[in-house]
Amino acid sequence: MTDLDLSADPVELTAALVDVPSVSGEEAAIADAVETALRRQAGHLEIVRNGNAVLARTNLGRPGRVVLAGHLDTVPVNGNLPLRRTGSGPDQVLHGCGTVDMKGGDAVLLGLAAGCVSPRLDLTFVFYDCEEVDASRNGLTRIERELPDWLDGDLAVVAEPSNAVVEAGCQGTMRVEVTTTGRRAHTARAWMGENAIHGAAEILRRLAEYEPRRVDIDGCEYREGLQAVSVTGGVAGNVVPDSCVITVNHRFAPDRSVADAEGHLRSVFEGFEVRVVDRASGALPGLGEPAARELVEAAGGTPVAKLGWTDVARFAARGMPAVNFGPGDPTLAHTREEHIRAADITRCADVLRRYLA
């Protein structure tokens, strides 16, 4: 089992975590290492193991509580392990699977868990499994069911990569199937049928002409989107098809509920059969809440909207303001070229230490 030194420079701790492969569903080794390190080096924390998630918290009776969360799993390795380094000092770059998404963030949180022994607020650390796969397998789903009080607090900080700036809230997402129907016929007698694929032209026209909203909430601009992501149709090479399904993904600003988003899509595709196949609420930024405002002040700069869905939505659904704040460029997540700057890791660790201490 890998020995983790939680007092080490968070850049070095990131490197150690990256070299423990932890593809979704295979997090036992990294969870064992995290649990062992916390039990040996953070005796001031209450620690619980839940599946391949490790939870730790202070119980100091402080006037508020911050939940800091990071997932331990990665997408499948793509020829980008073991870790590789370029540059040196503050210009050093770590290359490898999980550097950005999100072992750099995990390293920052682990260092805080061990080193921040007398914070001004109580702290809960949640290192969880299976974030990169179906929501039903996400470790937070299990924790919310079995240990819900461990997710309660006044602010949630999810250490997803955010270029070391505060990304507030997140977009909601919905996927629908829009179906056209026709009548089958032999292509030699096509006039006897009705081509459902041809009938999809109107759906595609509406998508091409659609103008997505830009919504300002708490000074953060959320840009919506509506995109066809797949087309399914056809029976055989000599048959006029009687069905065509266009799958559409909608990213919507968090001022809309799931029900609002569904109603909007049914309006856009009026006259067609619309079936919702996936949905997730967004999260309002909540930057007016004191705990969130103080973090923004500690981080400096201007917070931005999270353009995408993250687990901050799970915390927001519990009535908490929630933000993303972690090292690394999110556009590099899941790529073979995934890499993270040492300076980003150091900055995030410094900001959170200053905010909490």
N, C-alpha and C positions, 0 to 999 in steps of 0.2 A: 504494500500500500504506500502511496506517495505521502511523504511527510511535508506538511505545509507550515511554513513559518509565517504566522499572521503578523508578526512585528516587522517583517521585511518591507523594503520599498515596494509599494503596490505594483510597480512595473515588473519587479522580479516575481511577485506573487502571481501576476497575470501570466507570466511565462510558465510557471509551475502548473497552473490550472489548465492552460492550453495543451500541455503535453500529457494530460489525462483525457483520452478520448471519451466523449460522453454523448454520443448520438442519441436522440430521443428514444426512450425505452431501455437504454443501456447506461443509466446514470449511477448504478450501484457503487462503482469504484470511486467516483468523484464525491458522491454523497457520504461514503464511508470516510474519505479523507477530510472532508469539511467537518463532519460530526466529531471525529477524533481530535482535530485541531482545536475546535471550539471547546470541547470538554477539557482539554489539557491546558489551553492558554487563555480561556475566558471564564474563569471560575465565578465571576460576578453575574453571569447570565443564567437564567432558567433555560434549559435546552430540551427539546423534544424531537424525536425522529418520527416522521409520518411517511411510510413508504420510502421513496427515494427523495423525500424533502426533509430539510433540516430547519427547524425553527428555534430562534433564540430571542430572549427579551430581558430587559431590566424591569425591576419592580421596586422603584425608588420612591413612589408616591409623588412624582413630579406633576405639575399642573396640566400637562398635556402629553400626548404620545404621537410619535412619528413611526409609521411602518415603512421599512425600506426593503424592497423586494428585488430579487434577481433570479432568473431561471438558469439552471445548471446544464441544460441540454443544448445540443447544437444540431444543425442540419447534417446530413451525411458528409463525411470527409471526401474531398475532391482533389486528391493528390496534394493537399496543402497541410500535411503534418509530417514530421514533427515541426515545431516552431523554428522559424528562421528570423534572424535579426539583420538589419542594415543600419548604418549610421551609428552614432554614439552620443552619450550624454543626453541633453534635452532634445536633440535631433534624432534620437534613436527611434526606429520603427520596428514593431513586432509584426511578423507575417504568419498567418496560419488560421486554420478553421477555429472559429469561436473567439478570435481576438476581439472583434468588434461586437459580435452578437453571441454572448455578452459577458465573456469572462473578464474583460477589463473592468466592467461594472461590478461583477462579483468580487473581484480582488479589492476594489475600493470599499465595498460593504464589509468584507471580512476583516480588513484592517481596522475599520471603525468599530466593528463588533468587539474586537479584542482590545483596542486601544482607548476607546472612549468610555472610561469606567465611571465617570461622574458627569453625565450629560445634563444640560439644563431641562431637557424633556426626557420622558421615558422613551425607550427605543424598542422596536420589534424588528427582527431580521427574519426574512422568509427566503430561503434558498430552495427553489422548487423544481420539479421535473416536468417533462413532456409539454413544454410551451410551444414547440415548433410543429406540433401535430394537431389532430382534431381536438376541439374544445372539450369534448367529453373526457379526454385523457389528461387534460391539463391538471397539473398538481394542485393548482388553486381551487379547482372544482372540488377535489377530494377534501382539501383542507377546509373549505367553506362548509362542507357537509359534516365533517367529523370534528373540527376544532375551530368553529367560527369566530370565537372571541380572539383568536390569534390574529385576525385580520382587521380588528377594530382599532381606530385611532383618530386623530384630528387632521392628519395629512398622510397621504401615501406618496412615496417617491419610488418609482420603478426605474431601475438603472439601465434601461434600454439606451442604446447609442443615440445621442442627441447633439453631437459635436460639442459637448461640454457646455451647452447652454440649456436653459429651461425650455422644454417643449410642453405646452400646457394642454391638458385634456387630450382628446383624440376624436377622429371622425367615427361615425357609425358606418356600418357596411351592410349591404343587402344584395343578395343574388336571386334573380328571378329567371324563370323560363317563359318566354313568349312564344306561343305556338300558332302556326297557321295550318289550316286543314284544306284538303283538296279531294280529288277523286282519282283513283288509280285507273290507268289505261295502258295499252301497249303503245310504245312510242311510234309505231307505224300507223296508229290511229289516234294520235295525240288529241285530236279535236273532241274525242269522246271522254277525255278526262279533264282534270283541273290541276295544274301544277302548283303544289304547296310551296315549293322553293321559290318559284316566281312570285308567289304571293307575299313572300318575306320582304320584297323590295320596299313596301310601305314602312315596315318596321325599321329597316336600315335608313330610309330617308329621314324618319323622325329622329333617329339617333344622330345622323350627320348634321341635322339642323338644330339640335338641342343646344341651348346656351346655359351652362351650369352657373349656379349662384356663387358669389363670393360674399362671405358673411364675416363681419367683424364682431368678435365677442371678447370683452376684456382687453381690447387692443390687439388681439390676435386674429389674423385673417385665415379663415378656413375656406379652401377652394373645393367645391364639390365636383363630382365627375359621374358620367354615365357612359359606359362602354360595353359594346358587344365583346364577349370573350370566347364564345364558341358558337358554331353553327352545326346542327346535326340534321341530316335528312337524306333521302334516297333509299330506294329499294333494290334496284338492279339496273344494269346498264341499258335495259330496253323497257323500263317501266316509268311511266309518269308518276312521280311521288305524291302521296296523299297526305304527308305530314312533314313539317319542318319546324325545328325548335331552335330559337336563338336564345342563348344564355347571356344575360346582361348583368353587369356588376355596377352597383350604385354606391358611391361614397358620399355621405351626406354630413353636413355640419351638425354639431351636437345640440343646436337649438331645435332640431327636429327629433321627435321620438320615432321608434320603429314603426308605429302605426301611421304617423305622419308620412314617413318615407314610403310605406306601402301604398297609401292613398295617392301620393304623388305619382308613383310609377303606374298605377292603374289608370290615372288620368292621362299620362303620357301615351300609354298604349291602349287607349280606349278603343273598343271594337275587336280586340284580340284576347285570347285566353292567356291569363297571367297567373303563374304559380310561383309562390315564394319557396325557395329551396334552402336558403341560409340567411340568417339575420343576426346582427349584434348592435346593441345600442352604443352610441358615442359617449363621450364624457365631457361635460362642461369644464372650462379651465379653472374656475373657482379662485382666480387670482386675488379676489377681494378679501378672501378669508385670511385672518392674521398669520396663520402658520405658513400658508403659501406665499404671502407677501414678504415675509421675513426671508424665506429661501431665495426669492427673486432678488431681494436686496443684497444678500450674501453673494449670489452668483454674479451680480452686476450685469450690464448689458440689457438688451430688450428680449423678453420672452417671445417665443413664436408658437404658432399653432402646430400641433402634431398632425401631419398629413398622412394618415394611416390609422389602423386600429391596433391598440396595445392593451395589455392587462390593466392599465389605469382605469378602463371602463368598468372592470369588476369592482374596483374600490369605490369609484364614483357611485355605482349602484347601491353601495352601502351608506351613502350619504356623506362621503368624505371628499374634500378637494384632493385631486391627484395629478401629479405631473411626471413627466419623463425627464430624467437628468442622468446622463451617463457619458462616458468617453467613447469616441469613435464616430465615424461618418456612417449614418444608417444606410446610405446608398451602396456601401460595400458589403453589407450583410448578405450572406448566402452566396457570395461570389467566390470563385477560386482565388481571386486576387485579394481576399479579405486581409486587411492590415490595420494597425492602430498606432498612433503616435504616442510615444511615452509622455510627451507634454500634456496631452489630453487626460491621461490617467492621473498624472500628478495634480493637474488643475481641479479635477472633480474631487479627488481626495481632500485637497486643501479647502475647497468651498464647503463641502459637507462637514468637515471637522470644525471649521470656523462657525458654521450655522448651528451645529449641535452643542458645541462647547462654550 
